[in-house]
């Protein structure tokens, strides 16, 4: 328990001092997360809108598939994409 308390105190000290390395890590993390969210919105919003207003054969199956894919954990999807993009 002493190690956890010491780690928390160190974390608070780094945050209070605006450590440049910590600030860079947080900034990079926020940039990556924001860009991923924007890319997902740019791709997903038009597709979702088209799916909502258009009527076509197999629409219900596409909706079921989309809902099933939304239930996948992000780590699984990331691993599948990595496997698709890797050379080995």
C-alpha positions in Angstrom: 0.0 0.0 0.0 2.9 2.3 0.6 4.0 2.1 -3.0 0.6 3.1 -4.3 0.6 6.1 -1.9 4.1 7.1 -3.0 3.1 6.8 -6.7 0.0 9.0 -6.1 2.2 11.7 -4.4 4.7 11.6 -7.2 1.9 11.9 -9.8 0.4 14.9 -8.0 3.8 16.5 -7.8 4.3 16.1 -11.6 0.9 17.5 -12.4 1.4 20.5 -10.1 4.8 21.3 -11.5 3.6 21.1 -15.1 6.4 18.7 -16.0 7.2 19.2 -19.7 7.5 15.5 -20.4 4.1 14.8 -18.8 2.6 17.8 -20.7 3.9 16.4 -24.0 2.5 13.0 -23.3 -1.0 14.4 -22.4 -1.0 16.7 -25.4 -0.1 13.8 -27.8 -2.7 11.6 -26.2 -5.4 14.3 -26.6 -4.4 15.0 -30.2 -4.5 11.3 -31.2 -7.9 10.8 -29.5 -9.4 13.9 -31.0 -8.2 13.1 -34.5 -9.5 9.5 -34.2 -12.9 10.8 -33.1 -13.1 13.4 -35.9 -12.1 10.7 -38.5 -14.7 8.3 -37.1 -17.4 11.1 -37.2 -16.5 12.1 -40.8 -16.8 8.5 -41.9 -19.7 7.3 -39.7 -22.1 10.2 -39.7 -22.8 10.2 -43.4 -23.1 6.4 -43.5 -25.4 6.5 -40.4 -27.5 9.3 -41.9 -27.8 7.4 -45.2 -28.8 4.2 -43.4 -31.4 6.1 -41.4 -33.2 7.8 -44.3 -32.8 5.4 -47.2 -34.8 2.2 -47.8 -33.2 -0.7 -49.6 -33.3 -4.5 -49.6 -31.2 -5.9 -46.8 -31.4 -2.7 -44.7 -32.4 -4.5 -41.6 -29.4 -6.9 -41.9 -27.0 -3.9 -42.3 -28.5 -2.4 -39.2 -28.0 -5.6 -37.2 -24.4 -5.9 -38.5 -23.7 -2.3 -37.6 -25.1 -2.8 -34.1 -23.1 -6.0 -33.6 -19.9 -4.3 -34.7 -20.5 -1.5 -32.2 -20.4 -4.1 -29.4 -16.9 -5.2 -30.2 -14.2 -4.1 -27.8 -11.9 -1.5 -29.4 -8.8 -3.6 -28.6 -10.2 -6.5 -30.7 -10.9 -4.1 -33.6 -7.4 -2.6 -33.3 -5.8 -6.0 -33.3 -7.7 -7.0 -36.4 -6.7 -3.8 -38.2 -3.1 -4.3 -37.1 -3.1 -7.8 -38.5 -4.6 -6.7 -41.7 -2.0 -3.9 -42.2 1.1 -5.8 -41.0 3.3 -7.5 -43.5 3.9 -10.7 -41.6 
